[in-house]
Amino acid sequence: MPQVYRKPKRANEHQLYYLASQDMGVAHSLSRCFFWSENILWKEDLNGKRATVSLSGRDLILDTASVGKYLAEPLYREDDSWKEQAWKGYKLDLLWFEGLDHAQVFDRKADRAKLVHAIRTYCDAGSSSSTS
């Protein structure tokens, strides 16, 4: 995995490098126990389910624009307007954070609030359906 082996240059790369390769538990899990083929979730696996995918525009780990385009098809096949779609909370929703790296969405309150809102909405829906 590049974030474990590649030497960091920018501040966010140093942060990810430290968390992914210097912490004993994380480094062991990523280096010895993580296999992409066992952790892939395809769009078809989400059919009929409510799900939100959060993507950062400058992610160091994967090409999030390609992932977003894949998930947004066929509705937004020709353009990137899927990046500006409002979160609705039903079926498959995408949250796009332009200019942010991997976990930087947690750094600013306004960005973090979008994730918290989605999670709270799912939790509220789950608790109301279990009590009825």
GROMACS elastic network, one bead per residue, 0.5 to 0.9 nm:
[ bonds ]
;  ai    aj funct       b0    kb
    1     4     6  0.55824   500
    1     5     6  0.65573   500
    1     6     6  0.83690   500
    1    30     6  0.77908   500
    1    31     6  0.77190   500
    1    61     6  0.82230   500
    2     5     6  0.52433   500
    2     6     6  0.52626   500
    2     7     6  0.87870   500
    2    60     6  0.85858   500
    2    61     6  0.73749   500
    3     6     6  0.58181   500
    3     7     6  0.80775   500
    3     8     6  0.80315   500
    3    13     6  0.76206   500
    3    16     6  0.68074   500
    3    17     6  0.58158   500
    3    20     6  0.69593   500
    3    21     6  0.78558   500
    3    60     6  0.73752   500
    3    61     6  0.68089   500
    4     7     6  0.82556   500
    4    16     6  0.83874   500
    4    17     6  0.60037   500
    4    18     6  0.86600   500
    4    20     6  0.59803   500
    4    21     6  0.51710   500
    4    22     6  0.87639   500
    4    27     6  0.76657   500
    4    30     6  0.81304   500
    4    31     6  0.80092   500
    5     8     6  0.89664   500
    5    17     6  0.82709   500
    5    21     6  0.79688   500
    6    17     6  0.82945   500
    7    13     6  0.83228   500
    7    14     6  0.83185   500
    7    17     6  0.78826   500
    8    11     6  0.78863   500
    8    12     6  0.83359   500
    8    14     6  0.51911   500
    8    15     6  0.86289   500
    8    16     6  0.84839   500
    8    17     6  0.66080   500
    9    12     6  0.84438   500
    9    13     6  0.62303   500
    9    14     6  0.68568   500
   10    13     6  0.51882   500
   10    14     6  0.63552   500
   10    15     6  0.87852   500
   11    14     6  0.50938   500
   11    15     6  0.62864   500
   11    16     6  0.87602   500
   12    16     6  0.62255   500
   12    17     6  0.84246   500
   12    60     6  0.89049   500
   12   101     6  0.73865   500
   12   102     6  0.87737   500
   12   104     6  0.84614   500
   13    16     6  0.51449   500
   13    17     6  0.58563   500
   13    18     6  0.84348   500
   13    60     6  0.76946   500
   14    18     6  0.60087   500
   14    19     6  0.85542   500
   15    18     6  0.52876   500
   15    19     6  0.62957   500
   15    20     6  0.85226   500
   16    19     6  0.51327   500
   16    20     6  0.57587   500
   16    21     6  0.81078   500
   16    60     6  0.87117   500
   16   102     6  0.85003   500
   16   103     6  0.88321   500
   17    20     6  0.52230   500
   17    21     6  0.56112   500
   17    22     6  0.71929   500
   18    21     6  0.56008   500
   18    23     6  0.69521   500
   19    22     6  0.59720   500
   19    23     6  0.57794   500
   19    26     6  0.72401   500
   19    27     6  0.81359   500
   20    23     6  0.65143   500
   20    24     6  0.88270   500
   20    26     6  0.57479   500
   20    27     6  0.55906   500
   20    30     6  0.74754   500
   21    24     6  0.73966   500
   21    26     6  0.68192   500
   21    28     6  0.82684   500
   21    30     6  0.82356   500
   21    31     6  0.85726   500
   22    25     6  0.87491   500
   22    26     6  0.77954   500
   22    27     6  0.63967   500
   23    26     6  0.54688   500
   23    27     6  0.58705   500
   23    28     6  0.84206   500
   24    27     6  0.52830   500
   24    28     6  0.60821   500
   24    29     6  0.86102   500
   25    28     6  0.52433   500
   25    29     6  0.61924   500
   25    30     6  0.86840   500
   26    29     6  0.51099   500
   26    30     6  0.60904   500
   26    31     6  0.83529   500
   27    30     6  0.52600   500
   27    31     6  0.57999   500
   27    32     6  0.80554   500
   28    31     6  0.52453   500
   28    32     6  0.54947   500
   28    33     6  0.69844   500
   28    34     6  0.89344   500
   29    32     6  0.55213   500
   29    34     6  0.59939   500
   30    33     6  0.59330   500
   30    34     6  0.50589   500
   30    35     6  0.82587   500
   31    34     6  0.66154   500
   32    35     6  0.84615   500
   34    37     6  0.89363   500
   34    38     6  0.78534   500
   34    39     6  0.79040   500
   35    38     6  0.54654   500
   35    39     6  0.65656   500
   36    39     6  0.50751   500
   36    40     6  0.61694   500
   37    40     6  0.58912   500
   41    44     6  0.83190   500
   41    45     6  0.64355   500
   41    46     6  0.80993   500
   42    45     6  0.52859   500
   42    46     6  0.72046   500
   42    71     6  0.88321   500
   43    46     6  0.54221   500
   43    47     6  0.69376   500
   43    70     6  0.80268   500
   43    71     6  0.62035   500
   43    92     6  0.89845   500
   44    47     6  0.52682   500
   45    48     6  0.87270   500
   45    49     6  0.84897   500
   46    49     6  0.53231   500
   46    50     6  0.75568   500
   46    51     6  0.71399   500
   46    91     6  0.82682   500
   46    92     6  0.73294   500
   47    50     6  0.84015   500
   47    91     6  0.77333   500
   47    92     6  0.80239   500
   48    91     6  0.64246   500
   48    92     6  0.84571   500
   49    90     6  0.80483   500
   49    91     6  0.56388   500
   49    92     6  0.71908   500
   50    89     6  0.70641   500
   50    90     6  0.51893   500
   50    92     6  0.57148   500
   50    93     6  0.79060   500
   50   122     6  0.84687   500
   51    89     6  0.77140   500
   51    90     6  0.72856   500
   51    91     6  0.61266   500
   51    93     6  0.61939   500
   51    94     6  0.84982   500
   51   122     6  0.89044   500
   52    87     6  0.84605   500
   52    89     6  0.75804   500
   52    90     6  0.86231   500
   52    91     6  0.82549   500
   52    92     6  0.58679   500
   52    94     6  0.55926   500
   52    95     6  0.71016   500
   52   118     6  0.75507   500
   52   119     6  0.88745   500
   53    68     6  0.85122   500
   53    71     6  0.89563   500
   53    92     6  0.77059   500
   53    93     6  0.63326   500
   53    95     6  0.61336   500
   53    96     6  0.85056   500
   54    93     6  0.86455   500
   54    94     6  0.59706   500
   54    96     6  0.61764   500
   54    97     6  0.77355   500
   54   115     6  0.79018   500
   55    58     6  0.89511   500
   55    59     6  0.78635   500
   55    64     6  0.59136   500
   55    65     6  0.80433   500
   55    67     6  0.83400   500
   55    68     6  0.73427   500
   55    94     6  0.74096   500
   55    95     6  0.61197   500
   55    96     6  0.50426   500
   55    97     6  0.61779   500
   55    98     6  0.85058   500
   55   100     6  0.89262   500
   55   102     6  0.78773   500
   56    59     6  0.54348   500
   56    64     6  0.65951   500
   56    65     6  0.85475   500
   56    95     6  0.84436   500
   56    96     6  0.59943   500
   56    98     6  0.61206   500
   56    99     6  0.70120   500
   56   100     6  0.52480   500
   56   101     6  0.55694   500
   56   102     6  0.57827   500
   56   103     6  0.78157   500
   56   104     6  0.80544   500
   56   105     6  0.74732   500
   57    63     6  0.84052   500
   57    64     6  0.63535   500
   57    65     6  0.68297   500
   57    96     6  0.69467   500
   57    97     6  0.57481   500
   57    99     6  0.50905   500
   57   100     6  0.55653   500
   57   101     6  0.65643   500
   57   102     6  0.82860   500
   58    62     6  0.88877   500
   58    63     6  0.82344   500
   58    64     6  0.77513   500
   58    65     6  0.89884   500
   58    97     6  0.86716   500
   58    98     6  0.72606   500
   58    99     6  0.55127   500
   58   100     6  0.53408   500
   58   102     6  0.71065   500
   59    62     6  0.60717   500
   59    63     6  0.69504   500
   59    64     6  0.66709   500
   59    99     6  0.86907   500
   59   100     6  0.69703   500
   59   103     6  0.82922   500
   60    63     6  0.80178   500
   60   101     6  0.64545   500
   60   102     6  0.63060   500
   61    64     6  0.86758   500
   61   102     6  0.72583   500
   62    65     6  0.88691   500
   62    66     6  0.88513   500
   62    67     6  0.84291   500
   62   102     6  0.89299   500
   63    66     6  0.56458   500
   63    67     6  0.65813   500
   63    68     6  0.88959   500
   64    68     6  0.59657   500
   64    69     6  0.84482   500
   65    68     6  0.50989   500
   65    69     6  0.61086   500
   65    70     6  0.85289   500
   65    80     6  0.86903   500
   65    83     6  0.89917   500
   66    69     6  0.50908   500
   66    70     6  0.60461   500
   66    71     6  0.85750   500
   67    70     6  0.50927   500
   67    71     6  0.61945   500
   67    72     6  0.85656   500
   68    71     6  0.51230   500
   68    72     6  0.59759   500
   68    73     6  0.86431   500
   68    80     6  0.88902   500
   68    82     6  0.78241   500
   68    83     6  0.79623   500
   68    94     6  0.72972   500
   68    96     6  0.82171   500
   69    72     6  0.50559   500
   69    73     6  0.62031   500
   69    74     6  0.89484   500
   69    76     6  0.73995   500
   69    77     6  0.72991   500
   69    79     6  0.86409   500
   69    80     6  0.73756   500
   69    82     6  0.76970   500
   70    73     6  0.55901   500
   70    74     6  0.84336   500
   70    77     6  0.86600   500
   71    74     6  0.84254   500
   71    92     6  0.82118   500
   71    93     6  0.89416   500
   71    94     6  0.81446   500
   72    75     6  0.60397   500
   72    76     6  0.57906   500
   72    77     6  0.74193   500
   72    82     6  0.64815   500
   72    92     6  0.86333   500
   72    93     6  0.86444   500
   72    94     6  0.79854   500
   73    76     6  0.54630   500
   73    77     6  0.53420   500
   74    77     6  0.53278   500
   74    78     6  0.89868   500
   75    78     6  0.87303   500
   75    82     6  0.83319   500
   76    79     6  0.58612   500
   76    80     6  0.68342   500
   76    81     6  0.67368   500
   76    82     6  0.61798   500
   77    80     6  0.81411   500
   78    81     6  0.88662   500
   79    82     6  0.77068   500
   80    83     6  0.59087   500
   80    84     6  0.80874   500
   81    84     6  0.55410   500
   81    85     6  0.68687   500
   82    85     6  0.52951   500
   82    86     6  0.89032   500
   82    94     6  0.77298   500
   82    96     6  0.84755   500
   83    86     6  0.87493   500
   83    94     6  0.75977   500
   83    95     6  0.73276   500
   83    96     6  0.54581   500
   83    97     6  0.82704   500
   83    98     6  0.83822   500
   84    95     6  0.85235   500
   84    96     6  0.74995   500
   85    88     6  0.87666   500
   85    93     6  0.86273   500
   85    94     6  0.77960   500
   85    95     6  0.81013   500
   85    96     6  0.87555   500
   86    93     6  0.85323   500
   86    94     6  0.85198   500
   86    95     6  0.81029   500
   87    90     6  0.85809   500
   87    93     6  0.61117   500
   87    94     6  0.70033   500
   87    95     6  0.68913   500
   87   114     6  0.86289   500
   87   118     6  0.79628   500
   88    91     6  0.85034   500
   88    92     6  0.89781   500
   88    93     6  0.68917   500
   88   118     6  0.88313   500
   89    92     6  0.78757   500
   89    93     6  0.66959   500
   89   118     6  0.68662   500
   89   121     6  0.72967   500
   89   122     6  0.76744   500
   90    93     6  0.70184   500
   95   114     6  0.80956   500
   95   115     6  0.81802   500
   97   100     6  0.59308   500
   97   101     6  0.85667   500
   97   105     6  0.71450   500
   97   111     6  0.76381   500
   98   101     6  0.86979   500
  100   103     6  0.78546   500
  100   104     6  0.57356   500
  100   105     6  0.66601   500
  101   104     6  0.54222   500
  101   105     6  0.76383   500
  102   105     6  0.74747   500
  103   106     6  0.60632   500
  103   107     6  0.78426   500
  104   107     6  0.51601   500
  104   108     6  0.76396   500
  104   111     6  0.87903   500
  105   108     6  0.64589   500
  105   109     6  0.85182   500
  105   110     6  0.88265   500
  105   111     6  0.54828   500
  105   112     6  0.57523   500
  105   115     6  0.85582   500
  106   109     6  0.72112   500
  106   111     6  0.68223   500
  106   112     6  0.50671   500
  106   113     6  0.88255   500
  106   115     6  0.88721   500
  107   111     6  0.77310   500
  107   112     6  0.72563   500
  108   111     6  0.54945   500
  108   112     6  0.61190   500
  108   113     6  0.85276   500
  109   112     6  0.50502   500
  109   113     6  0.58926   500
  109   114     6  0.88683   500
  110   113     6  0.51608   500
  110   114     6  0.68957   500
  111   114     6  0.55751   500
  111   115     6  0.71854   500
  112   115     6  0.53565   500
  112   116     6  0.62475   500
  112   117     6  0.86451   500
  113   117     6  0.59285   500
  113   118     6  0.85701   500
  114   117     6  0.51790   500
  114   118     6  0.63932   500
  114   119     6  0.87780   500
  115   118     6  0.51888   500
  115   119     6  0.62151   500
  115   120     6  0.85629   500
  116   119     6  0.51252   500
  116   120     6  0.59883   500
  116   121     6  0.84558   500
  117   120     6  0.51810   500
  117   121     6  0.60864   500
  117   122     6  0.86960   500
  118   121     6  0.51554   500
  118   122     6  0.63542   500
  118   123     6  0.86913   500
  119   122     6  0.51954   500
  119   123     6  0.61584   500
  119   124     6  0.85963   500
  120   124     6  0.59594   500
  120   125     6  0.84594   500
  121   124     6  0.51629   500
  121   125     6  0.61541   500
  121   126     6  0.85517   500
  122   125     6  0.51686   500
  122   126     6  0.61178   500
  122   127     6  0.86839   500
  123   126     6  0.50248   500
  123   127     6  0.61375   500
  123   128     6  0.85791   500
  124   127     6  0.52332   500
  124   128     6  0.61313   500
  124   129     6  0.85869   500
  125   128     6  0.52895   500
  125   129     6  0.61884   500
  125   130     6  0.86560   500
  126   129     6  0.53213   500
  126   130     6  0.62223   500
  126   131     6  0.88021   500
  127   130     6  0.52008   500
  127   131     6  0.63290   500
  127   132     6  0.89049   500
  128   131     6  0.53603   500
  128   132     6  0.64783   500
  129   132     6  0.54808   500
